[in-house]
Amino acid sequence: MPTGNPWEQWGIIYTRHDGYPVLTETALWQLTAQHPEVIERPTPTEMYVHLDQAYRVVTLSDRAYRELIPAPERKPPVR
């Protein structure tokens, strides 16, 4: 039965804050450990996650989560 959580298959909860999807540090660590195929790091300072769509990961200095900005131009890396 569908739960309405588009990120359920990766074991994380879809959450929004200020209009953008967000990932907690814990959820990001979980993705890195259990689903490394969805993490793309083209440079040491850039990160993208490929979940229900591609997102650019933005670190906010005063928040305990990462903001996800849709990046429809990004395609998952070939592995």
DSSP file (Angstrom, degrees, kcal/mol; ACC not computed):
  #  RESIDUE AA STRUCTURE BP1 BP2  ACC     N-H-->O    O-->H-N    N-H-->O    O-->H-N    TCO  KAPPA ALPHA  PHI   PSI    X-CA   Y-CA   Z-CA
    1    1 A M              0   0    0      0, 0.0     2,-0.0     0, 0.0     0, 0.0   0.000 360.0 360.0 360.0 126.6    0.0    0.0    0.0
    2    2 A P        -     0   0    0      0, 0.0     0, 0.0     0, 0.0     0, 0.0  -0.319 360.0-163.8 -64.3 142.2    1.5    3.4   -1.0
    3    3 A T        -     0   0    0      2,-0.2     0, 0.0    -2,-0.0     0, 0.0   0.548  40.8-113.7-102.0 -10.5    2.4    5.7    1.9
    4    4 A G  S    S+     0   0    0      1,-0.2     3,-0.0     2,-0.0     0, 0.0   0.500  79.7 125.0  86.5   4.1    2.8    8.9   -0.1
    5    5 A N    >   -     0   0    0      1,-0.1     3,-1.6     8,-0.0    -1,-0.2  -0.860  45.1-166.1 -99.1 105.4    6.5    9.0    0.7
    6    6 A P  T 3  S+     0   0    0      0, 0.0     3,-0.2     0, 0.0    -1,-0.1   0.640  88.1  52.3 -68.0 -11.4    8.4    9.2   -2.7
    7    7 A W  T > >S+     0   0    0      1,-0.2     3,-1.6     5,-0.1     5,-1.4   0.260  73.9 109.1-104.8  11.0   11.6    8.3   -0.9
    8    8 A E  G X 5 +     0   0    0     -3,-1.6     3,-2.0     1,-0.3    -1,-0.2   0.853  68.9  63.5 -56.5 -39.3   10.4    5.2    0.8
    9    9 A Q  G 3 5S+     0   0    0      1,-0.3    -1,-0.3    -3,-0.2    -2,-0.1   0.714 104.4  48.4 -63.2 -19.0   12.4    2.8   -1.4
   10   10 A W  G < 5S-     0   0    0     -3,-1.6    -1,-0.3     2,-0.2    -2,-0.2   0.400 116.4-114.7 -98.8   0.9   15.6    4.4    0.0
   11   11 A G  T < 5S+     0   0    0     -3,-2.0     2,-0.3    -4,-0.3    -3,-0.2   0.725  78.2 112.3  76.4  22.3   14.4    4.1    3.7
   12   12 A I      < -     0   0    0     -5,-1.4     2,-0.4    -7,-0.1    -1,-0.3  -0.875  66.5-113.9-125.2 160.8   14.2    7.8    4.3
   13   13 A I        -     0   0    0     -2,-0.3     2,-0.5    -3,-0.1    14,-0.0  -0.780  24.3-124.6 -98.2 133.0   11.3   10.2    4.9
   14   14 A Y        +     0   0    0     -2,-0.4     2,-0.4     7,-0.1     9,-0.1  -0.650  41.1 171.6 -74.7 120.3   10.4   12.9    2.5
   15   15 A T  E     -A   22   0A   0      7,-0.6     7,-2.6    -2,-0.5     2,-0.3  -0.982  18.0-157.7-134.3 143.8   10.4   16.2    4.4
   16   16 A R  E     -A   21   0A   0     -2,-0.4     2,-0.3     5,-0.3    51,-0.0  -0.920   8.4-179.0-120.8 148.4   10.1   19.8    3.3
   17   17 A H  E >  S-A   20   0A   0      3,-2.8     3,-1.8    -2,-0.3    -2,-0.0  -0.968  74.8  -5.2-145.3 130.7   11.2   23.0    4.9
   18   18 A D  T 3  S-     0   0    0     -2,-0.3    -1,-0.0     1,-0.3     0, 0.0   0.827 131.9 -54.4  54.3  33.9   10.7   26.5    3.6
   19   19 A G  T 3  S+     0   0    0      1,-0.2    -1,-0.3     0, 0.0    -3,-0.0   0.362 119.3  97.4  88.3  -5.8    9.4   25.0    0.4
   20   20 A Y  E <  S-A   17   0A   0     -3,-1.8    -3,-2.8    49,-0.0    -1,-0.2  -0.882  77.6-109.3-116.8 147.8   12.3   22.7   -0.4
   21   21 A P  E     -A   16   0A   0      0, 0.0    47,-2.8     0, 0.0     2,-0.3  -0.436  41.6-162.4 -64.4 148.7   12.9   19.0    0.3
   22   22 A V  E     -AB  15  67A   0     -7,-2.6    -7,-0.6    45,-0.2     2,-0.4  -0.951  16.1-152.1-134.9 155.5   15.5   18.5    3.0
   23   23 A L  E     - B   0  66A   0     43,-2.4    43,-3.4    -2,-0.3     2,-0.1  -0.995  18.3-135.2-123.4 132.4   17.7   15.7    4.2
   24   24 A T  E  >  - B   0  65A   0     -2,-0.4     4,-2.3    41,-0.2    41,-0.2  -0.387  30.2-108.4 -74.2 164.1   19.0   15.4    7.7
   25   25 A E  H  > S+     0   0    0     39,-1.0     4,-2.6     1,-0.2     5,-0.2   0.905 121.9  53.5 -59.2 -40.5   22.6   14.5    8.3
   26   26 A T  H  > S+     0   0    0      1,-0.2     4,-2.4     2,-0.2    -1,-0.2   0.919 108.4  48.1 -61.6 -44.6   21.5   11.1    9.5
   27   27 A A  H  > S+     0   0    0      1,-0.2     4,-2.5     2,-0.2    -1,-0.2   0.887 111.3  51.0 -64.2 -38.3   19.5   10.5    6.3
   28   28 A L  H  X S+     0   0    0     -4,-2.3     4,-2.4     2,-0.2    -2,-0.2   0.910 110.4  48.5 -66.2 -41.2   22.4   11.6    4.2
   29   29 A W  H  X S+     0   0    0     -4,-2.6     4,-2.3     2,-0.2    -2,-0.2   0.906 110.8  51.9 -62.2 -41.3   24.8    9.2    6.1
   30   30 A Q  H  X S+     0   0    0     -4,-2.4     4,-3.2     2,-0.2     5,-0.5   0.929 110.4  47.4 -62.4 -45.5   22.2    6.4    5.6
   31   31 A L  H  X S+     0   0    0     -4,-2.5     4,-2.4     1,-0.2     7,-0.2   0.923 111.6  51.1 -60.7 -43.6   22.1    7.1    1.9
   32   32 A T  H  < S+     0   0    0     -4,-2.4    -1,-0.2     1,-0.2    -2,-0.2   0.889 118.2  37.8 -61.1 -40.0   25.8    7.1    1.6
   33   33 A A  H  < S+     0   0    0     -4,-2.3    -2,-0.2    -5,-0.1    -1,-0.2   0.902 130.3  26.1 -79.2 -43.1   26.2    3.8    3.5
   34   34 A Q  H  < S+     0   0    0     -4,-3.2    -3,-0.2    -5,-0.2    -2,-0.2   0.718 134.0  25.2 -98.8 -23.4   23.2    1.9    2.1
   35   35 A H    ><  +     0   0    0     -4,-2.4     3,-2.2    -5,-0.5     4,-0.3  -0.395  60.9 157.7-139.0  59.1   22.6    3.5   -1.3
   36   36 A P  G >   +     0   0    0      0, 0.0     3,-1.4     0, 0.0    -1,-0.1   0.729  68.1  74.9 -60.3 -19.5   25.9    5.0   -2.6
   37   37 A E  G 3  S+     0   0    0      1,-0.3    -5,-0.1    -6,-0.1    -6,-0.0   0.704  91.4  54.9 -66.4 -18.2   24.6    4.8   -6.2
   38   38 A V  G <  S+     0   0    0     -3,-2.2    12,-2.4    -7,-0.2     2,-0.5   0.528  92.4  86.1 -91.7  -5.7   22.2    7.8   -5.5
   39   39 A I  E <   -C   49   0A   0     -3,-1.4     2,-0.4    -4,-0.3    10,-0.2  -0.828  55.6-175.2 -98.9 129.8   25.1   10.0   -4.3
   40   40 A E  E     +C   48   0A   0      8,-2.9     8,-2.8    -2,-0.5     3,-0.1  -0.992   8.7 180.0-125.3 126.7   27.1   12.0   -7.0
   41   41 A R        +     0   0    0     -2,-0.4     6,-0.2     6,-0.2    -2,-0.0  -0.782   6.0 171.6-124.6  85.7   30.1   14.1   -6.0
   42   42 A P  S    S+     0   0    0      0, 0.0    -1,-0.1     0, 0.0     5,-0.1   0.818  76.6   8.2 -66.6 -29.0   31.4   15.7   -9.2
   43   43 A T  S >  S-     0   0    0      3,-0.4     3,-1.0    -3,-0.1    -3,-0.0  -0.916  87.9 -99.8-140.1 166.7   33.9   17.9   -7.2
   44   44 A P  T 3  S+     0   0    0      0, 0.0    -1,-0.0     0, 0.0     0, 0.0   0.739 123.9  42.2 -61.5 -21.4   34.8   17.9   -3.5
   45   45 A T  T 3  S+     0   0    0     -4,-0.0     2,-0.4     2,-0.0    -4,-0.0   0.476 104.8  74.1-104.7  -2.9   32.5   20.8   -2.9
   46   46 A E    <   +     0   0    0     -3,-1.0    -3,-0.4    12,-0.0     2,-0.3  -0.869  53.1 176.6-112.1 143.6   29.5   19.7   -5.0
   47   47 A M        -     0   0    0     10,-0.4    10,-2.9    -2,-0.4     2,-0.3  -0.991   5.3-177.5-146.1 140.5   27.0   17.0   -4.2
   48   48 A Y  E     -CD  40  56A   0     -8,-2.8    -8,-2.9    -2,-0.3     2,-0.4  -0.967  11.1-154.3-129.4 148.1   23.9   15.7   -5.9
   49   49 A V  E     -CD  39  55A   0      6,-2.2     6,-2.5    -2,-0.3     2,-0.7  -0.980   6.2-151.3-121.7 141.0   21.4   13.0   -4.8
   50   50 A H  E     + D   0  54A   0    -12,-2.4     4,-0.2    -2,-0.4   -11,-0.0  -0.842  43.3 132.0-113.0  92.6   19.3   11.1   -7.3
   51   51 A L  S    S-     0   0    0      2,-2.3     3,-0.1    -2,-0.7   -44,-0.1   0.389  86.8 -21.8-107.8-118.7   16.1   10.1   -5.6
   52   52 A D  S    S-     0   0    0      1,-0.1     2,-0.3     2,-0.0    -2,-0.1   0.734 143.2  -8.5 -67.3 -19.3   12.7   10.6   -7.2
   53   53 A Q  S    S-     0   0    0     -4,-0.1    -2,-2.3     2,-0.0     2,-0.3  -0.917  96.4 -73.9-157.1 177.5   14.5   13.2   -9.2
   54   54 A A  E     -D   50   0A   0     -2,-0.3    17,-2.8    -4,-0.2     2,-0.4  -0.644  48.5-175.0 -83.6 138.6   18.0   14.8   -9.2
   55   55 A Y  E     -DE  49  70A   0     -6,-2.5    -6,-2.2    -2,-0.3     2,-0.5  -0.990  24.8-132.8-133.1 141.8   18.7   17.3   -6.5
   56   56 A R  E     -DE  48  69A   0     13,-3.3    13,-2.7    -2,-0.4     2,-0.5  -0.821  29.7-132.0 -86.9 131.6   21.7   19.6   -5.8
   57   57 A V  E     - E   0  68A   0    -10,-2.9     2,-0.5    -2,-0.5   -10,-0.4  -0.757  22.6-166.8 -90.8 124.7   22.6   19.3   -2.1
   58   58 A V  E     - E   0  67A   0      9,-3.1     9,-2.2    -2,-0.5     2,-0.5  -0.953  11.7-143.3-116.7 125.1   23.0   22.7   -0.4
   59   59 A T  E     - E   0  66A   0     -2,-0.5     2,-0.6     7,-0.2     7,-0.1  -0.744  10.2-156.5 -87.0 128.7   24.6   23.0    3.1
   60   60 A L    >   -     0   0    0      5,-0.7     3,-1.7    -2,-0.5     5,-0.2  -0.931  10.1-145.3-106.4 122.9   23.1   25.7    5.3
   61   61 A S  T 3  S+     0   0    0     -2,-0.6    -1,-0.1     1,-0.3    -2,-0.0   0.757  96.4  41.6 -63.1 -25.9   25.5   26.9    7.9
   62   62 A D  T 3  S+     0   0    0     -3,-0.0     2,-0.3     3,-0.0    -1,-0.3   0.142 103.7  79.3-109.1  20.9   22.9   27.4   10.6
   63   63 A R    <   -     0   0    0     -3,-1.7    -3,-0.1     2,-0.2     0, 0.0  -0.919  68.4-138.9-129.6 154.1   20.7   24.3   10.0
   64   64 A A  S    S+     0   0    0     -2,-0.3   -39,-1.0     2,-0.0     2,-0.3   0.119  87.0  57.8 -95.3  19.8   21.0   20.7   11.0
   65   65 A Y  E    S-B   24   0A   0    -41,-0.2    -5,-0.7    -5,-0.2     2,-0.4  -0.908  79.9-117.4-140.8 168.3   19.8   19.6    7.5
   66   66 A R  E     -BE  23  59A   0    -43,-3.4   -43,-2.4    -2,-0.3     2,-0.3  -0.923  26.0-132.3-110.0 135.1   20.7   19.9    3.9
   67   67 A E  E     -BE  22  58A   0     -9,-2.2    -9,-3.1    -2,-0.4     2,-0.6  -0.643  15.2-144.4 -84.7 142.4   18.4   21.7    1.5
   68   68 A L  E     - E   0  57A   0    -47,-2.8   -11,-0.2    -2,-0.3   -20,-0.0  -0.941  10.4-165.3-113.3 119.8   17.7   19.9   -1.8
   69   69 A I  E     - E   0  56A   0    -13,-2.7   -13,-3.3    -2,-0.6   -49,-0.0  -0.902  31.5-110.2-103.4 123.2   17.3   22.1   -4.9
   70   70 A P  E     - E   0  55A   0      0, 0.0   -15,-0.3     0, 0.0     3,-0.1  -0.243  32.6-174.5 -53.5 135.7   15.8   20.3   -8.0
   71   71 A A    >   +     0   0    0    -17,-2.8     3,-2.2     1,-0.1   -17,-0.1  -0.626  10.4 170.8-132.3  72.1   18.4   19.8  -10.7
   72   72 A P  T 3  S+     0   0    0      0, 0.0    -1,-0.1     0, 0.0   -17,-0.1   0.714  74.7  64.8 -61.5 -19.5   16.5   18.4  -13.7
   73   73 A E  T 3  S+     0   0    0     -3,-0.1     2,-0.4   -19,-0.1    -2,-0.0   0.668  84.1  93.0 -76.6 -14.9   19.5   18.8  -15.9
   74   74 A R    <   -     0   0    0     -3,-2.2   -20,-0.2   -20,-0.1    -3,-0.1  -0.629  59.7-162.3 -82.7 132.8   21.6   16.3  -13.9
   75   75 A K        -     0   0    0     -2,-0.4     3,-0.1     1,-0.0    -2,-0.0  -0.887  33.4 -95.2-109.1 145.2   21.5   12.7  -15.0
   76   76 A P        -     0   0    0      0, 0.0   -38,-0.1     0, 0.0    -1,-0.0  -0.287  48.9-103.1 -57.2 141.7   22.6    9.9  -12.7
   77   77 A P        -     0   0    0      0, 0.0     2,-0.4     0, 0.0   -38,-0.0  -0.357  34.1-111.1 -66.1 147.6   26.2    8.9  -13.2
   78   78 A V              0   0    0      1,-0.1    -3,-0.0    -3,-0.1     0, 0.0  -0.668 360.0 360.0 -79.5 129.0   26.9    5.8  -15.1
   79   79 A R              0   0    0     -2,-0.4    -1,-0.1    -3,-0.0   -42,-0.0   0.368 360.0 360.0-117.7 360.0   28.3    3.1  -12.8
